[in-house]
Amino acid sequence: MAEPSRRGVLGLGLMAAALSSCGTGPDRAAPAPHPSPDAGGPGTAEHVGLRTEQSLPGDPDWEITDPGPADAIEGFADRVSVLPGEQFGLHVSTPATAFTVSAYRAGWYGGARARLVWRREHVPGGRQPAPHVDPATRTVLTGWRRTLAVDTTGWPEGAYLLRLDAEDGTGRRYVPLTVRSATTAGRTVVMSAPATWQAYNEWGGHSLYNGPTGGLATRSLRVVFDRPYDYDHGAGLFLVYEAPLVALAERLGLPLAYTTGIDVAREPGLLHGASTVVSLGHDEYWSPEQRAHVTAARDAGTNLAVLGANCCYRRIRLEPSELGPDRTVVCYKGAWAQDPGHLAGAPATTDFRADPGADPESSLLGVLYDGYPVDAPYVVRAADHWAFEGTGVAAGASFPHLVGVEYDRVDTAFPTPRPIQVLAHSPVVCEGRPSHADTAYHTLPGGAGVFATGTMRWVEALDAHGPGGTGADHGIDARAGDLVRKVTENVLRTFAAGPAARTHPATDDLATVYGPA
């Protein structure tokens, strides 16, 4: 379950005839075409291209501060991700006669967090029909027509927010999009989590958590990407749980690749040769295919950085919608026995650790989800570990509010890779039950290192009064922000250098932390 943020991302609920080219305004293209992807280490074409991209001036006015009424303008893309040069469609509803769409690439531009890559003005507007709800699965369906086709030729790989501005000044909204990398070899892979964004999306009255009654009885069993996001002005969970990491990684100058969990599920070889896969702040919903492909990459020596908590917790199935493949997220949870797909032989869409087919996430991550909600200090344990190098912390150093709202821990009652080392061991009390949130690091025979923060607030804390940051919520202070930024930098730089187990093997300390098995 996510928590509210400074942008009002989520409420606390229960574990809660188309226009192919329209408009009279000019398109604004990227001034520097991005090279086609190849192997991605330093000095290669795509890395040079990223450095060139970052040298361009940013646009500090990209952020929406006054969205206007909810129905003034809103929309969605008919692709979650595209390769550079591919087209996607925008489906927009607005009572305004015209609107402007601007494509901003998120990143690091000398302190600005985004750059305007493309713009189309004077796109004819129109109000789309009201959504309807499928009575069997309570899926919100729009049936909206395509408003505009967008060609991404010249767009660099990266994470994008398309900004919709009604030209009568009444409203503004975002539409998120990933311009993904075709290959990831030698690169740090930023793996966005749109399936999790969609699980929490209550646009039209239903999410995988809530329905109009506010409870599980009326929640959706399937949700689709064919609708706008109802939180963070349409940006999904990107701005809180992903954008701060994108900015840091680009500021560090690492060779980066961009993708989504949906692309990883679809393409078995996509992660081949990647130096690191980064799971971001809230990455709860995975398909078995995504998990299998990340596991295979890890076992082949690709490092894994898990910068959140409650990762890889829900098992989903991806199905098509009327607009294309992999645009429906199916998760029956406790009602898995009623799932027609499971009855036809597909894995149950319930928690990974639950029967049938139990496969706890700890076998991949080293840690597993332990509870919600908590708000607790982050307590350093292994201050001499390389991840804390340059932080100046000592054992026992405490950072208020950094653990929350969900947390993970090491628990050898579940499958736990060894050797594993607990770097931070933070006492928490969750609904009266004492426990600990653990930051853990383990290494594997294939060479991979796996770092897991154990707290959902990690990525958000990167913005706790840091360079270019906007400030985190929950009382996380600048001191915590400094710690999180430095540890994240250490992990990303070490992991980018290659299989971390070969240079930084873990020292197993579970007997010291939790006592003999």
N, C-alpha and C positions, 0 to 999 in steps of 0.2 A: 504494500500500500504506500502510495506517495503522500507527501505532506504539502500544505500550502507554502508558497514561496513569495518572494517580494513582488512577483507579478500576478499572484492569485492563480497559480497554475491549476490546483485541484482542491476541491473541498474534502474534508475528512469524512469519507463515507465508509461503508463496510469494506473490510479487507477485500474496503470499498471500490428546324433545318439549320445545321451547324456551320459556323463561319470558319473556313480553313485559313483565311488570312484577311483580317479586317482592320480598320482604323486608318486614318489618314496621316497620323504622326509618323516621324521617322523612327526606325530602329536605331538604337545605340549599340554598336558591337564592341566586343573586347578589343582594346588597342593592341594587345599582344597575344596572338594565337598560341595556344598551348601545344607543345609537341606531342606526337602520338606516344602512348606509353610503351615502355620496354622494361628491361630489368631496372630496378629503381634505386641503386645506391648512389652515394655522393659522386657528383661529376657526370652522371648520366643525364640524358636529355630531359627527362621529366623532372629531375631534381633541379637542374638549371632553370627549367621553366617555372618551377615553383618559386625559386629565388627571384626570378625576373618579375613574376606576379606580385611578390611581396614588396618589390621596390616601387610599385605604382602607388599613386596617392589613394588613400581611402576616402570614404564618404561618411563623415560623422553624423549626418542627419538621417541615416537609414532606419533608426529605431522609431517604432510607433509609440507615441506618448499619449495621444488622444484618439482612441479608436472609434469613437462615436457609437451610435446605437448598434445593437447586434445585427439588425437586419439591414443596415445601410449598405453594406457590401460584404460578401463572403464567397469563398470558392475553394476548389480543390483541383489537384492535378490528376490526370488519369494514368500517371506513372509514378511510382515511388522513387525510382531512379532511372537515369538514362546514361548512356555513354556519350561523350562529347560528339556533337554533330547529329545526334538523334533528335527526333521531334517528340513532343508531348502535347497533350491538350489541356487547356484550362477550362474549367466549368465554373462560371461565375454567376451569381445572382445579385442584382442591385436594382433599386428603383431609379437610380440616376440614369440619365440618357447616355452617359459615356463615363469611362474610367481609364486610368493609366495603370499599367503593370510595369514594375521595375524589378529586375533580377539582381539581387545583392549576394555576392559571394562572401561568406563568413570566413574570417581569418585574422591575420595580423598585418596591418598596413601602417607601420610606424606609430602604433598606438590606436589607430582606428580599427574597429572590429569588423568592418565590411567594406566592400568596394562595389560600386555600380558597374555591372558588366553589360547590361542590355536594358533597353526601355522601349515600350510602345505606348504612345499617347492616343487619346481619342478613340478608344475601342468602344464600339456601340454597346450600351448596357441593356439590361432587361431583367425583369423578375422571373425567376424559375419557379416551377410548381412546388407546393408544400410537400414534404416527405411523407411517406407512408411506412407502416411497420408490418413486417411479415408476422402473421399471428402465430405461426408454429415456432419460430426461433426468436421472435422479437427483435429482428434485425431491422435497423433503420435504412431505408432505401430512398434515394432521391429521384432517380430517373432523369437527372438534369442533362440537357443537351450540351454539346461542346460549344464554347463561346469563341475560342481562339486557339489556333495551332501555333506552337512556338518551336523554332529551329534553334538548336544549341550549338551550331557551328561557331567555333572560336571561343566557346566557354571553357575555361580551365576546369579541371577536375576539382571537386570540393563540395562543401555543404552550402546550400543556397536557401535564402528566403525570398520568395517572390512577394513583392508588396503591391497590394491592390489599393488604389486611391480613387474613390468616387470623385469625379470632377466637379460635382456640386459642393464638395467640401464636407459632406455629411459623415463620411466614414472611411476607415482604413483597416485592412486585415492582411495577414501573412498567409502564404501557402508554402510549406517546406518542400524541398526537392534535393536529392543527391545527384550530382554529376559524377558518376562512379568511375573507378579505375578498371581497365580491362585486365591488367595484371598487377600483382602485388610483390613480385620477387624483389628482395632486398629492401623492402620498405616497411615502415610502421603503418599498420592498417587501422584507420579510424572506422570502427564498425557501428554505425548508427542503429538505433533500436526502434524503428517505426511500428513494429508489431506491438510493443509495449505502449507506445503513445496511443495507438488505436484502441487498445484494451480499456484505457481509462477515458476515452473520448465519449462524452455524454451528449454530443450534438444530436438533436432530434429526440432526446429524452431517454436514451438507453445506452449503457456501456456493458462491458463484461462484469461489472460490479453492481450497477444500480439500474433501476427502472423508475418510472414515475412515482412509485411508492417509496423509493429510497432504499429498497432492499433486494435481496437475492431472488425473491419470488418472481419479480418482473424484470430481471436483468436479461440482457441478450445472451444467447448461446453462440451466436456468430456476429461478428461486426465487420464492416466493409470500409475500405479506403475511399469509397465513392461518396464522400461527404466531407464537409469542412471540419476542422478541429474547433471545439468550443472553448478552449482555454488558451491563455497567453496570446490573445489576439490572433489566433489561428496557427501559431507556430508549433503546436504540439508540445512535447517536453524538451524541445531542442535548446531553448534559450537558457534554461536552468541547469539541465543535466548533461548537456553536450557542448554548447558553445564555449564555455570557459576552457575546456580541454583543447578544443580546436585552436583557440587563440594561443594557448601556451605552446602547443606542439609546433605551430607555425613560427612562433617567435624563436623557438630553439633551432630552427633551420633543419629539422630532421627530414629525411626522405619519406614522404607521406603518400599513402594511398587512401582512397575514400570508397566505402561501400556500405551496404546495409546487411542486417542479418538475413533479410529475404534473399538478397543476391548470393550470400554465402550458402544458403540452403539450396538454391537453384543450381549452383555451379560447383561441382565437386573439386575441381582443380584450382579454384580462384585463389586460394591462400598458399598455393605451392611456392615455396622459397621465401615467403614473407619473413621478415625478421621478428615482427611482433604483431599480435592482434590485441587491440585495445577495446575492451568492453566498458561502456561509459556509465554514467551515474545511476540510471534506472533501466535495466536490461533484463526484465523478468520473464518475458514470453519468448520461448525458443521452440522451433520445430525439431523433431528428432534428426532431420537431415542437417540442420544448422549445427546441432551439437556434434554429430558424427564428423562433420567436415572440420570443425574447430579442433576436435579431439585428434583427428588424424594429423592436422598441421602441428599441433603441440607435440605429438609423439615423434614427428619428423624433425623436431628441433626448433620450431617457431615458438618464441616466448609469448606469454599471455599475461596481460595486465588487466586486472578486474578492478576498476575504479569506482565501484559502487557496492551495493549489498542487494540481497534477494535476486541475484543473477541466476539465469537458467533454472528458474523455479517452476514455471508452468509449461507443460507440454502442449503445444498447439498443432493444428494442421492448417496448411495454407491451401485454399481452394480458389477457383476463379470467381469473378463477379461478371456482370454483364459488360464491363469495360475492359476485361483482360485477365490474364492468369495471375495467381498469387495475390489477389486483392481482397480475399476474405480470410479473416482470422477466426478459426473455429476453436472454442475452448469450453466444453461442457462442464468442466470441473467436477463437482460432486455428482452431477447428473450424467456422468460418462456412459452409464449403461443404456441411456436413451439415445445416444449419438448414432445416427444411421451409418456414418462412416466407420465407426468402431464395430458396429454389428456386421459390416461388410468386410472386416478384417484389418482396418487401420488401427494403429496404437490408440489407446484411450487418451482423450484430451483432458488430462487431470494433472496433478502435480507429478514432477519427475520421480519423486521419492515414494509415491503412492502406488499401490497395486491397482490394476494389473500391470505387470511389466515394470516394477519399481527399479529405478536407476538414479539414486540420489546424486544431486549435483556436485557433492563433495569429491566424487571420483575424478572430476575434471578440475575443480577449482581449489581443492584442499580445504575449503571452508564451506559451510552451508548456512542457510537462513535459519535464524533462531527466534525472531520475534519482532513485534510491533505493538504499541509505539514505545520508544524510549527517547530520552534526552539526557545525555551523560557526558562527562569529560572523557577525552581521549588520553590514555595513559601509556607513555612510552615504556617499553620493557628492555629491549635489546638496543640500547643507545649506541653501541659500538658497531652495529650492523652498517654495511655500506649504504643502505638506503637512507640512513640518517646522516651521512657524511655532509659536513658543512652546515648542519643545522644548529650545532652547539648545544643540543639537548643532552640531558643526563637521564639515567634510569629513574622512573617515577615522575618525570615531567608531565604536567597535566594541562589539557587544553579544553576549556569549558565548551559544551554544546556541540563539539565536533562529531560525537557519536549520536546518530539519529537518522531518520525516525525509525528506520528498519536497520537491523544489524545482523552480521554473520559471526560465526565462531568455528573453531576447530572442535570436532566431536568424533572421537574414534569409535563411537557406537555405529558410525556410518563409514563407508569406504573412504579411507584417507591416504593419499599418496605419501610416501616417505622417501627421503628425509624431508621434514617440514619444521620450520622455525617460526615461533611466535614473536613478532617484533613489537607489537603493542597489545596489551592485555587490559582491557578497560572494564571495570565493574559496572554492571547495569542492573536495574530492576524493571522487569517487564510484567506489568499487571500483577505485581506482588511476588513474582518469581525472580530470585537472584540468578544472574548469569554473567557472562563476559562477552564483550565484542573483541574479536581478534583480528589484527593485521598479521597476515601470515605469508611466508615465502617458502616454496618448495621447488625442488629440482628433480629432473627425470633422466633416465638412462639415455634417451635420445638427444639430450643436450638442452632441453628447454628449461627456462625458469618461469615460475608462475607466482605473481605478486597479487595479493587480494587485500583491499583496504579494510573490509569488514564494516564499513559505514556508508550509508547512502548519501551523506552530506559531503563527501570528499570533493567531487567535481565542483559543486556549488561553492565550497570553501576556497577554491582557486581565485574567486572574485572577492575575497574578503580584503578589500582595500589594496589590491595588488595593482601592478602596472596595467593601466587601461581597464581595470575592473570597475564594476558598478556597485560593489558591496554586497555581501551575503546577508541572509536573514538568520534568525534563530539565535542571535547573540554571538555568532562566530566572529572573533576579533582578528585584528591585523596580525597578531602573533601566531594564531592558528593558520591564517592564510599564508604567512611566510613559511611555516613548517610544511604545509601541504604542497606549496609550489616547489620547494626545494626537494622534497622526497619524490614528487612526481617527476621532476627534471632528472634526478639521479636514476630513477627506474627507467624512464624512457631512453636516456642516453646509453645506459648500460645494456638495455635490451636491443637497441638499434645496432650495437656493435656485433651482435651475433648470439648464438646459443649461450645463454647466461650460465648454465650449469658447468660449462667448461672452464670458466674464469671465476665464477662466484657460486660455488656449490653451497647448498644449504647445510646447516648444522642442526641435526634433529635435537630438539629440546623439550619434547612433549612430556617426558617423564618428570622434568623439573617443573614445568608449568602446571600440569594436571595430575601428576602422580603416576606411579606405575600402572601399566595397562591391566 
